[in-house]
Amino acid sequence: MHSYSFIEHIMFPRTTLNRQKLTRELEGKTVLITGASSGIGEQLAYMLADIKVHLILVARREEKLLSMKRKIEMNEAIVTAFPADLRMDEDREQVISFLLQLPDGLDFFISNAGHSIRRPILQSLNRFHDFTRTMAINYFAPVELILAIQPLLERKQGHIINISTINTLLYPFPHWAAYQSSKAAFDIWLRSAAPELNNSGISTTSLYLPLVRTPMIVPTISYEQSPAMSPQHVATIICSSIYTKKKIYKPWWLIFGQLASILLGRWWEYIIPMMIKNNGDKK
């Protein structure tokens, strides 16, 4: 487990978890977790292992999922390991077909699967697949899943928890066009659909997370020394959201970033192109 630095302790205060409330909420229930083989999804699955719950773990790496299944089922939870690449239409259809046949229905959908990519536009001119892939996993996959399982969730008065990013609430950064646009697309979709889902008895929660120290950030070398949340901490926040039903989680300091995005947006539009040009001239 990643030990927090002093500044990380300030930025990411401890989240208190009531295990009794979590257990009461989850016992006998079925939970779908996408992106379950590493990072946040993996830590969440292990955190729920000592509860009598059915975990459906979806991710690409079958061997890792089966290893997790063996470890988790040494405790109280039972696990269905479902290897699937949610970027692929056929794999999504197979997951949906399986979910629709669940005898006990579905109670929770933790939409955690995602893909991040940092690449300047000028390096993406012949890489349109950068955008189709990120849209497929970050937007189309959760939308298609929710449309398919809505009746299941409605029958069980279920709960959708979306693992989003603070970037959807801030002024967009250069070099992250593929990632930010795809995450923003699903964030807007869920915010738009939430009143209808809530009206049918389905709770919705969006977690707007800062940088999280998962394998997804490893390719970006500059993140090595940046403050970041631990996936265990995020898993704790998800568990807390399961029984509190809070609609939104945001870091306490995000409001300052949002204000800066509003007040300094015009300045940002002016200064960032100059910074990009200067960095290019130094290379």
C-alpha positions in Angstrom: 0.0 0.0 0.0 1.3 3.5 -0.9 2.1 5.5 2.1 0.9 9.1 1.9 3.3 12.0 2.1 2.4 15.0 4.3 0.9 16.9 1.4 -1.1 13.8 0.4 -2.5 13.5 3.9 -3.7 17.1 3.6 -5.1 16.7 0.1 -6.8 13.3 0.7 -8.1 13.2 4.3 -9.0 9.7 5.7 -12.4 8.3 4.8 -14.1 6.6 7.7 -15.8 3.3 6.8 -18.6 1.7 8.8 -18.1 -2.0 8.1 -21.4 -2.9 9.8 -23.5 -0.6 7.5 -21.6 -1.8 4.5 -22.2 -5.5 5.4 -25.9 -4.9 6.0 -26.2 -3.1 2.6 -24.4 -5.8 0.7 -25.2 -9.2 2.2 -26.9 -11.4 -0.4 -26.5 -8.8 -3.1 -24.8 -8.9 -6.5 -22.1 -6.4 -7.5 -20.7 -5.8 -11.0 -17.2 -4.3 -11.1 -15.6 -3.4 -14.4 -11.9 -2.9 -14.7 -11.6 -5.3 -11.8 -8.1 -6.9 -12.4 -6.0 -4.0 -11.1 -5.9 -0.7 -9.4 -9.2 0.6 -7.9 -11.3 -2.4 -9.1 -8.9 -5.0 -7.6 -8.7 -3.2 -4.3 -12.5 -2.9 -4.1 -13.0 -6.6 -4.8 -10.6 -7.6 -2.0 -12.2 -5.1 0.4 -15.6 -6.8 -0.1 -14.2 -10.3 0.2 -15.3 -10.9 3.8 -19.0 -10.1 3.0 -21.5 -12.7 1.7 -21.9 -11.0 -1.7 -21.7 -12.1 -5.3 -19.0 -10.2 -7.1 -19.0 -10.2 -10.9 -15.5 -9.2 -11.9 -15.0 -8.0 -15.5 -11.6 -7.2 -17.0 -9.4 -8.3 -19.9 -6.9 -10.4 -18.0 -8.5 -13.9 -17.4 -5.5 -15.3 -15.5 -5.5 -12.3 -13.0 -9.3 -12.6 -12.5 -9.0 -16.3 -11.8 -6.2 -15.6 -9.3 -8.4 -13.0 -7.6 -11.3 -15.4 -7.5 -9.3 -18.1 -5.7 -8.1 -15.6 -3.1 -11.4 -13.9 -2.5 -13.4 -17.1 -2.2 -11.2 -18.2 0.7 -13.4 -15.7 2.6 -17.1 -15.1 2.4 -17.8 -13.6 -1.1 -18.4 -15.7 -4.2 -16.9 -14.6 -7.5 -17.8 -14.8 -11.1 -14.7 -14.0 -13.2 -15.7 -12.7 -16.6 -12.8 -11.9 -19.0 -13.9 -9.3 -21.5 -12.5 -6.4 -23.4 -15.3 -3.8 -23.1 -13.9 -1.9 -26.1 -15.1 -4.7 -28.3 -18.8 -4.9 -29.3 -18.9 -8.7 -29.2 -17.4 -8.8 -25.7 -19.9 -6.2 -24.4 -22.7 -8.3 -25.9 -21.5 -11.4 -24.1 -21.3 -9.6 -20.7 -24.8 -8.2 -21.2 -26.2 -11.6 -22.2 -24.7 -13.1 -19.0 -26.0 -10.3 -16.8 -29.6 -10.6 -18.2 -29.6 -14.2 -17.2 -28.6 -13.7 -13.5 -31.2 -15.5 -11.4 -30.9 -13.0 -8.5 -30.7 -9.9 -10.7 -28.1 -7.1 -10.1 -27.9 -4.6 -7.3 -24.8 -2.6 -7.9 -22.8 -1.5 -11.0 -19.4 -0.1 -10.2 -18.3 1.5 -13.5 -14.6 1.6 -13.1 -13.1 0.3 -16.4 -11.3 3.1 -18.2 -8.4 4.0 -20.4 -6.1 7.0 -20.2 -3.9 8.4 -22.9 -1.6 11.4 -23.1 -0.7 12.4 -26.6 -0.4 15.7 -28.4 -2.8 16.2 -31.3 0.1 16.6 -33.8 1.2 13.1 -32.8 -2.3 11.7 -33.2 -2.9 12.7 -36.9 -2.5 9.1 -38.0 -3.9 7.6 -34.8 -7.6 8.0 -34.9 -7.9 4.7 -33.0 -6.6 6.6 -29.9 -10.0 8.3 -29.9 -12.2 5.4 -30.9 -10.7 3.2 -28.2 -11.0 5.7 -25.4 -14.6 6.5 -26.4 -15.4 2.8 -26.6 -14.2 2.0 -23.0 -14.9 5.3 -21.3 -18.2 6.2 -22.9 -19.9 3.6 -25.1 -19.3 0.6 -22.7 -20.9 2.1 -19.6 -23.7 3.6 -21.6 -24.5 0.3 -23.3 -24.3 -1.6 -20.0 -26.6 0.7 -18.2 -29.2 0.7 -21.0 -29.2 -3.1 -20.8 -29.2 -3.6 -17.1 -31.6 -0.7 -16.2 -34.6 -3.1 -15.7 -32.4 -5.3 -13.5 -31.3 -2.4 -11.3 -34.9 -1.0 -11.2 -36.3 -4.3 -9.9 -33.7 -4.4 -7.1 -33.7 -0.6 -6.4 -30.0 -0.7 -7.4 -27.1 1.7 -7.4 -24.7 2.9 -10.1 -21.3 4.2 -9.0 -19.3 5.9 -11.7 -15.5 6.4 -11.2 -15.0 9.7 -12.9 -12.2 12.3 -12.8 -11.8 15.9 -11.6 -10.8 16.8 -15.2 -14.5 16.7 -16.3 -15.1 19.6 -13.9 -12.1 21.7 -14.8 -10.8 23.7 -17.8 -9.4 21.1 -20.3 -5.7 20.4 -20.4 -3.7 20.0 -23.7 -2.4 16.6 -24.7 -5.3 14.8 -23.0 -8.0 15.4 -25.7 -8.9 11.7 -26.2 -9.1 10.9 -22.5 -10.8 14.1 -21.3 -13.5 14.1 -24.0 -14.4 10.5 -23.4 -14.7 10.8 -19.7 -16.6 14.1 -20.0 -19.0 12.4 -22.5 -20.1 9.7 -19.9 -20.1 12.2 -17.1 -22.6 14.4 -18.9 -24.6 11.4 -20.0 -25.0 10.1 -16.5 -25.8 13.5 -15.1 -28.5 13.9 -17.7 -29.8 10.4 -17.2 -29.6 10.5 -13.4 -33.0 12.1 -12.7 -34.7 9.5 -14.8 -32.8 6.7 -13.2 -33.4 8.1 -9.7 -37.1 8.3 -10.5 -37.2 4.6 -11.3 -35.5 3.9 -7.9 -31.9 3.6 -9.1 -29.4 5.5 -7.1 -26.5 7.2 -8.9 -23.1 8.3 -7.5 -20.2 10.0 -9.3 -16.8 10.0 -7.8 -14.7 12.9 -9.2 -11.2 11.6 -8.4 -7.8 13.4 -8.7 -4.7 11.4 -9.8 -4.8 7.8 -8.4 -1.7 5.7 -8.2 -2.7 2.9 -10.5 -0.9 1.1 -13.4 -2.8 3.5 -15.7 -0.6 6.5 -14.8 2.7 4.7 -15.1 3.4 5.7 -18.7 3.3 9.4 -17.7 6.7 9.8 -16.1 5.9 13.3 -14.6 3.3 11.7 -12.4 5.9 9.7 -10.4 6.4 12.6 -8.0 2.9 14.0 -8.1 0.5 13.7 -5.2 -1.9 10.9 -5.8 -4.6 9.0 -4.0 -4.1 5.3 -3.3 -6.4 2.8 -4.9 -7.2 1.4 -1.4 -8.4 4.9 -0.3 -10.6 5.1 -3.4 -12.0 1.6 -2.7 -12.9 2.8 0.8 -14.7 5.8 -0.7 -16.7 3.5 -3.0 -17.6 1.3 0.0 -18.8 4.3 1.9 -20.9 5.5 -1.1 -22.6 2.1 -1.3 -24.4 2.6 2.0 -24.5 6.4 2.2 -25.9 6.8 -1.4 -24.2 10.2 -1.6 -24.6 11.5 -5.2 -21.1 13.1 -5.5 -17.7 12.8 -4.1 -15.1 15.5 -4.8 -11.8 16.4 -3.1 -12.3 19.4 -0.7 -9.9 21.5 -2.7 -11.5 21.0 -6.1 -13.7 24.1 -5.6 -10.6 26.3 -5.9 -9.7 24.6 -9.2 -13.2 25.1 -10.5 -13.1 28.8 -9.6 -9.8 29.2 -11.3 -11.2 27.5 -14.4 -14.0 30.1 -14.5 -12.0 33.2 -13.5 -8.8 32.4 -15.4 -10.2 30.7 -18.5 -9.3 33.5 -20.9 -5.8 33.8 -19.4 -5.4 30.0 -19.8 -6.4 30.2 -23.5 -3.7 32.8 -24.0 -0.8 31.4 -22.0 -1.0 27.7 -22.6 -0.3 27.9 -26.4 2.8 30.0 -25.5 4.0 27.4 -23.0 3.5 24.6 -25.6 5.4 26.6 -28.2 8.3 27.3 -25.8 8.5 23.6 -24.7 8.6 22.7 -28.4 11.4 25.2 -29.1 13.5 23.6 -26.3 13.4 20.2 -27.8 
